[in-house]
């Protein structure tokens, strides 16, 4: 599992003789975007790693959703149980 998002980062390099400076297509690089110490970071991904990292981020999101669902179910159960005990008193 990997926390983050795989995305295509498009940018202009700033070199005056480059195709991107004259209105051509911007440079594209597939990256992993993630937060560290409150800052967004980008990790450039080699083409051979993209699908594997994309699958790992999907597994992380699925696991996070399962934990959220279990936590919400536990909270509902606790509120219901404690609500019943107040009524019984």
C-alpha positions in Angstrom: 0.0 0.0 0.0 1.1 3.5 -0.7 -0.5 6.8 0.5 -0.8 9.4 -2.2 -2.2 10.0 -5.7 -0.7 9.1 -9.1 -1.2 11.9 -11.5 0.3 13.5 -14.6 2.2 16.7 -13.9 2.3 19.1 -16.8 4.7 22.1 -16.7 6.6 24.4 -18.9 10.4 24.2 -18.5 11.2 27.8 -19.1 13.9 27.3 -21.7 13.4 29.9 -24.4 14.2 27.5 -27.3 12.0 24.6 -26.1 8.7 23.6 -27.8 6.8 24.4 -24.7 7.9 28.1 -24.7 6.3 28.7 -28.1 2.9 27.4 -27.2 3.6 23.8 -27.8 2.6 21.0 -25.5 3.9 21.2 -21.9 6.2 18.5 -20.6 4.4 15.6 -18.9 5.7 13.4 -16.1 3.7 10.9 -14.1 4.2 11.5 -10.4 3.1 10.3 -7.0 1.7 13.3 -5.1 1.7 13.0 -1.3 1.7 15.1 1.8 4.6 15.1 4.2 4.9 17.5 7.2 2.0 19.5 5.8 3.6 20.1 2.4 2.7 18.5 -0.9 5.5 16.5 -2.4 6.0 15.0 -5.8 7.9 11.8 -6.6 8.7 11.3 -10.2 7.7 7.7 -11.3 9.5 5.8 -14.0 7.1 4.4 -16.6 7.7 0.8 -15.4 6.5 1.7 -11.9 3.4 3.7 -12.7 0.8 0.8 -12.8 2.3 -0.9 -9.7 2.2 2.4 -7.7 -1.3 3.2 -9.0 -2.5 -0.2 -7.8 -0.8 0.4 -4.4 -2.6 3.7 -3.9 -5.9 2.1 -4.8 -5.3 -0.6 -2.1 -4.6 2.2 0.4 -7.8 4.0 -0.4 -9.8 0.8 -0.1 -8.2 0.0 3.2 -8.9 3.5 4.5 -12.5 3.3 3.4 -12.9 -0.1 5.3 -11.4 1.4 8.4 -13.7 4.5 8.2 -16.8 2.2 7.7 -15.8 0.0 10.7 -15.2 3.1 12.8 -18.5 4.6 11.9 -20.3 1.3 12.6 -18.6 1.1 16.0 -19.6 4.6 16.8 -23.2 4.0 15.9 -23.2 0.8 18.1 -21.7 2.7 21.1 -24.1 5.6 20.8 -27.1 3.1 20.6 -25.8 1.1 23.6 -25.1 4.1 25.8 -28.4 5.7 24.7 -30.3 2.5 25.8 -28.5 2.5 29.2 -29.6 6.0 29.9 -33.2 5.1 29.2 -32.9 2.1 31.5 -31.8 4.2 34.4 
